[in-house]
Amino acid sequence: MHKKSILYLPGGNQFDDIRVDLPASYKIQDDYLLTVSKKNSTKNVGMNWFKLFILVFLRKIKIWETLVQCGFIKGWFLEFYDYWINVLNGRPITVFDFHNLYFNYRRKNQESSEMTWDNVQDHIHNWQHPSNIGLTFHYVAKYSRLPFRSKELFKYIKKDQQILEYGCALAPMYRTYREYLNHLGCSWVLADIPNFPFHYSRYTYGKDANVIFSTITDELIDDPLRGIDKKYDLIIIQEVFEHLHSPLHIAKYLNERLRIGGLLFFDYVLSDAKGLDTPMGLAQRSETLKYLSEHFQILNGLLTLDSNQTVGFCVGKKIR
C-alpha cells in the first residue's frame, strides 16, 4: 500500500496538520485489503516466552518505558513509521518528532468543537473529524509503553479459540496476542467503525492470516458482524460501551454471538457524555449493566450496578 493511499481534505500539510478524508481513504484501503498477501504469524512458543521474559524483566527494573521513549526499543516506532510514510504520505520523522507530533495532535483533539449525536451518521462523522488522528498517536504511544495489555488474557485464552475484539481501535488485546501468544493459533475478528485508529489497525494487521476485519459502517450499526457467521469462545469489549450508539443492543447482540460457556471481557467507564462519550452510553448504562449481570457469571472483577461508579475490567462467563 504505497502512495496515493489516502485522500486529503483541503488545507493542512503533511507533518503537523494532516487532514485526512477518512471515508474516501477507507475505500482505498478496502481495495488494498482485497489484494494483500496473507502470512501466518504463528511463532515458536519458546521465542514468545523469551520476549515476555525480557519485557517483564525490563519493567521490573523500571527501564522499559525509558528505552521505549528514547527509541532504543523502537519496533513500535518502525511500525508507525511504515504507516506514516506509506499510507499517510507524511514527511520523514524521528522518534523525537513522533513525541512532538503526539503532543501537537493531542492538543488539537482536545480543542474539537461541540458534537451532536442525533443519528448513526453523526456518530460516525464525529469519530472521523480530522483532529481525531490524534487518537492514533495516543494509542501507539500507550501500547509502546504497555505492550502486554492484560494478564487476564494470558490466563483465559486457549489454543484454537475464536475471538472477537469489538470496538477495537488499535486492537490492544490482539496486539498482545500477536506479540506474545500467537503460538496458540487462535482466529480473530477485529471490529470497529471506520475511525482513525482502526484505519491503522487494518493496514498494520492486514497481512495476518488469522485476522478478519469487520468495518462497521452506518448501514451495519445494528448488525455489525453481518456476513461473518461465527460463534465466539471469547469476546472483548473494553473502553467501548460508553462510546456506543446503542450499548444495550450491542450487549445483547454480542451475547448472542457467544457460545454457551464463552467469555466476555468488558468494562464500562463512568462518563459525563462529553467528547466522544455518547449520550446513549450514559442513558443506557444502568440497563446495560443489569443485562450483563443477569446473563454472565463474573469470574474476574466486580460488576457493580452503582450508577456512580466505573465498572473496571471484568471477565464474565455466559450462562444464558
TACORFEN-V921826 format. One record per residue. RES is the residue in one small letter. PHI is phi as a letter, one per 30 degrees, with the letter a starting at -180 (999 if undefined). OMEGA is omega as a letter, one per 20 degrees, with the letter a starting at -180 (999 if undefined). NEAR is the number of other C-alpha atoms within 8 Angstrom. Layout:
# TACORFEN-V921826
res:RES phi:PHI omega:OMEGA near:NEAR
res:RES phi:PHI omega:OMEGA near:NEAR
This chain:
# TACORFEN-V921826
res:m phi:999 omega:a near:6
res:h phi:b omega:r near:6
res:k phi:h omega:a near:8
res:k phi:h omega:a near:7
res:s phi:d omega:r near:13
res:i phi:b omega:r near:15
res:l phi:c omega:a near:10
res:y phi:c omega:r near:8
res:l phi:d omega:a near:7
res:p phi:d omega:r near:5
res:g phi:i omega:r near:5
res:g phi:i omega:r near:7
res:n phi:b omega:a near:8
res:q phi:c omega:r near:10
res:f phi:b omega:a near:7
res:d phi:c omega:r near:8
res:d phi:b omega:r near:8
res:i phi:d omega:a near:10
res:r phi:b omega:a near:12
res:v phi:c omega:r near:10
res:d phi:d omega:a near:11
res:l phi:d omega:r near:13
res:p phi:e omega:r near:8
res:a phi:d omega:a near:9
res:s phi:d omega:r near:12
res:y phi:d omega:r near:11
res:k phi:d omega:r near:8
res:i phi:d omega:a near:10
res:q phi:d omega:r near:11
res:d phi:e omega:r near:8
res:d phi:d omega:r near:8
res:y phi:d omega:a near:9
res:l phi:d omega:r near:10
res:l phi:d omega:a near:6
res:t phi:c omega:a near:6
res:v phi:d omega:r near:8
res:s phi:d omega:a near:5
res:k phi:d omega:r near:8
res:k phi:b omega:r near:7
res:n phi:d omega:a near:7
res:s phi:c omega:a near:9
res:t phi:d omega:a near:8
res:k phi:b omega:r near:8
res:n phi:d omega:a near:7
res:v phi:d omega:r near:8
res:g phi:d omega:r near:6
res:m phi:d omega:r near:8
res:n phi:d omega:r near:14
res:w phi:d omega:r near:9
res:f phi:d omega:r near:8
res:k phi:d omega:r near:9
res:l phi:d omega:r near:9
res:f phi:d omega:r near:8
res:i phi:d omega:r near:8
res:l phi:d omega:a near:9
res:v phi:d omega:a near:8
res:f phi:d omega:a near:8
res:l phi:d omega:r near:10
res:r phi:d omega:a near:10
res:k phi:d omega:r near:7
res:i phi:c omega:r near:7
res:k phi:i omega:r near:8
res:i phi:b omega:a near:9
res:w phi:e omega:a near:11
res:e phi:d omega:r near:9
res:t phi:d omega:a near:8
res:l phi:d omega:r near:10
res:v phi:d omega:a near:12
res:q phi:d omega:a near:8
res:c phi:d omega:r near:9
res:g phi:j omega:r near:9
res:f phi:d omega:r near:7
res:i phi:c omega:a near:8
res:k phi:b omega:r near:8
res:g phi:e omega:r near:6
res:w phi:d omega:a near:9
res:f phi:d omega:r near:9
res:l phi:d omega:r near:8
res:e phi:d omega:r near:9
res:f phi:d omega:a near:9
res:y phi:d omega:r near:9
res:d phi:e omega:r near:9
res:y phi:d omega:a near:12
res:w phi:d omega:a near:10
res:i phi:d omega:a near:11
res:n phi:d omega:r near:12
res:v phi:c omega:a near:13
res:l phi:d omega:a near:10
res:n phi:h omega:r near:11
res:g phi:d omega:r near:9
res:r phi:d omega:r near:7
res:p phi:e omega:a near:5
res:i phi:b omega:r near:8
res:t phi:c omega:r near:6
res:v phi:e omega:a near:10
res:f phi:d omega:r near:8
res:d phi:d omega:r near:8
res:f phi:e omega:a near:9
res:h phi:d omega:r near:8
res:n phi:d omega:r near:8
res:l phi:d omega:r near:9
res:y phi:e omega:r near:11
res:f phi:d omega:a near:8
res:n phi:d omega:a near:9
res:y phi:d omega:r near:15
res:r phi:d omega:r near:12
res:r phi:d omega:r near:8
res:k phi:d omega:r near:10
res:n phi:d omega:a near:12
res:q phi:d omega:a near:6
res:e phi:c omega:a near:6
res:s phi:d omega:a near:7
res:s phi:d omega:r near:4
res:e phi:e omega:a near:5
res:m phi:c omega:r near:6
res:t phi:c omega:a near:7
res:w phi:b omega:a near:9
res:d phi:d omega:a near:6
res:n phi:a omega:a near:6
res:v phi:d omega:a near:10
res:q phi:d omega:r near:7
res:d phi:d omega:a near:10
res:h phi:e omega:a near:12
res:i phi:d omega:r near:13
res:h phi:e omega:a near:8
res:n phi:e omega:a near:10
res:w phi:d omega:a near:10
res:q phi:c omega:r near:12
res:h phi:e omega:a near:7
res:p phi:e omega:a near:10
res:s phi:d omega:a near:10
res:n phi:d omega:r near:12
res:i phi:d omega:r near:11
res:g phi:e omega:r near:12
res:l phi:d omega:r near:11
res:t phi:d omega:r near:12
res:f phi:e omega:a near:11
res:h phi:e omega:a near:10
res:y phi:d omega:r near:10
res:v phi:e omega:r near:11
res:a phi:d omega:a near:8
res:k phi:d omega:a near:8
res:y phi:d omega:r near:11
res:s phi:d omega:r near:9
res:r phi:d omega:a near:9
res:l phi:b omega:a near:7
res:p phi:d omega:r near:9
res:f phi:c omega:a near:8
res:r phi:d omega:a near:9
res:s phi:a omega:r near:8
res:k phi:d omega:r near:7
res:e phi:d omega:r near:6
res:l phi:e omega:r near:8
res:f phi:d omega:a near:8
res:k phi:d omega:a near:6
res:y phi:c omega:a near:6
res:i phi:d omega:a near:8
res:k phi:b omega:a near:7
res:k phi:d omega:r near:7
res:d phi:i omega:r near:8
res:q phi:d omega:r near:12
res:q phi:c omega:a near:11
res:i phi:b omega:r near:13
res:l phi:c omega:r near:12
res:e phi:c omega:a near:15
res:y phi:c omega:a near:11
res:g phi:i omega:a near:11
res:c phi:d omega:a near:13
res:a phi:h omega:r near:10
res:l phi:d omega:r near:11
res:a phi:h omega:a near:11
res:p phi:d omega:r near:10
res:m phi:d omega:r near:11
res:y phi:d omega:r near:9
res:r phi:e omega:r near:9
res:t phi:d omega:r near:13
res:y phi:e omega:a near:9
res:r phi:d omega:a near:9
res:e phi:d omega:a near:8
res:y phi:b omega:a near:11
res:l phi:b omega:a near:11
res:n phi:d omega:r near:13
res:h phi:d omega:a near:9
res:l phi:d omega:r near:9
res:g phi:i omega:a near:9
res:c phi:d omega:r near:12
res:s phi:c omega:a near:10
res:w phi:b omega:r near:12
res:v phi:c omega:r near:11
res:l phi:c omega:a near:14
res:a phi:b omega:r near:15
res:d phi:a omega:r near:13
res:i phi:d omega:a near:10
res:p phi:d omega:r near:14
res:n phi:c omega:a near:12
res:f phi:d omega:a near:14
res:p phi:d omega:a near:12
res:f phi:d omega:r near:14
res:h phi:d omega:r near:10
res:y phi:d omega:a near:11
res:s phi:d omega:a near:12
res:r phi:d omega:r near:10
res:y phi:d omega:a near:11
res:t phi:d omega:a near:9
res:y phi:c omega:a near:8
res:g phi:d omega:a near:11
res:k phi:c omega:a near:10
res:d phi:d omega:a near:10
res:a phi:d omega:a near:8
res:n phi:c omega:a near:9
res:v phi:b omega:r near:11
res:i phi:c omega:r near:7
res:f phi:c omega:r near:8
res:s phi:b omega:a near:10
res:t phi:c omega:a near:9
res:i phi:c omega:r near:13
res:t phi:d omega:a near:9
res:d phi:d omega:r near:8
res:e phi:d omega:a near:6
res:l phi:c omega:a near:10
res:i phi:d omega:r near:9
res:d phi:c omega:r near:7
res:d phi:b omega:a near:7
res:p phi:d omega:r near:10
res:l phi:c omega:r near:10
res:r phi:e omega:r near:7
res:g phi:i omega:r near:4
res:i phi:c omega:a near:5
res:d phi:d omega:a near:6
res:k phi:b omega:r near:5
res:k phi:c omega:a near:8
res:y phi:c omega:r near:13
res:d phi:d omega:a near:12
res:l phi:a omega:r near:14
res:i phi:b omega:a near:14
res:i phi:c omega:r near:12
res:i phi:b omega:a near:14
res:q phi:c omega:a near:13
res:e phi:h omega:a near:10
res:v phi:b omega:a near:10
res:f phi:e omega:a near:12
res:e phi:d omega:a near:17
res:h phi:c omega:a near:10
res:l phi:d omega:r near:11
res:h phi:d omega:r near:9
res:s phi:a omega:a near:9
res:p phi:d omega:a near:14
res:l phi:d omega:r near:11
res:h phi:e omega:a near:8
res:i phi:d omega:r near:9
res:a phi:e omega:r near:11
res:k phi:d omega:a near:9
res:y phi:d omega:a near:9
res:l phi:d omega:r near:9
res:n phi:d omega:r near:8
res:e phi:d omega:a near:7
res:r phi:d omega:r near:9
res:l phi:d omega:r near:14
res:r phi:d omega:r near:10
res:i phi:e omega:a near:7
res:g phi:i omega:r near:8
res:g phi:d omega:a near:11
res:l phi:c omega:r near:12
res:l phi:c omega:r near:13
res:f phi:c omega:a near:13
res:f phi:a omega:r near:13
res:d phi:b omega:r near:13
res:y phi:a omega:a near:13
res:v phi:d omega:r near:10
res:l phi:d omega:a near:11
res:s phi:b omega:r near:8
res:d phi:c omega:r near:6
res:a phi:h omega:r near:11
res:k phi:c omega:a near:8
res:g phi:i omega:a near:7
res:l phi:c omega:r near:8
res:d phi:d omega:a near:13
res:t phi:c omega:r near:14
res:p phi:e omega:r near:9
res:m phi:d omega:r near:12
res:g phi:d omega:r near:16
res:l phi:d omega:a near:13
res:a phi:d omega:a near:7
res:q phi:c omega:a near:11
res:r phi:d omega:a near:14
res:s phi:d omega:a near:10
res:e phi:d omega:r near:8
res:t phi:d omega:r near:11
res:l phi:d omega:r near:11
res:k phi:d omega:r near:9
res:y phi:d omega:a near:11
res:l phi:d omega:a near:9
res:s phi:d omega:a near:10
res:e phi:d omega:a near:6
res:h phi:c omega:a near:9
res:f phi:b omega:r near:11
res:q phi:d omega:a near:9
res:i phi:d omega:a near:12
res:l phi:c omega:a near:8
res:n phi:b omega:a near:8
res:g phi:j omega:a near:9
res:l phi:b omega:r near:9
res:l phi:c omega:r near:10
res:t phi:c omega:r near:7
res:l phi:c omega:r near:7
res:d phi:d omega:a near:6
res:s phi:d omega:a near:7
res:n phi:c omega:a near:5
res:q phi:b omega:r near:7
res:t phi:d omega:r near:7
res:v phi:c omega:r near:12
res:g phi:d omega:a near:11
res:f phi:e omega:r near:11
res:c phi:b omega:r near:15
res:v phi:c omega:a near:12
res:g phi:c omega:r near:13
res:k phi:c omega:a near:12
res:k phi:d omega:r near:15
res:i phi:c omega:r near:8
res:r phi:a omega:999 near:5
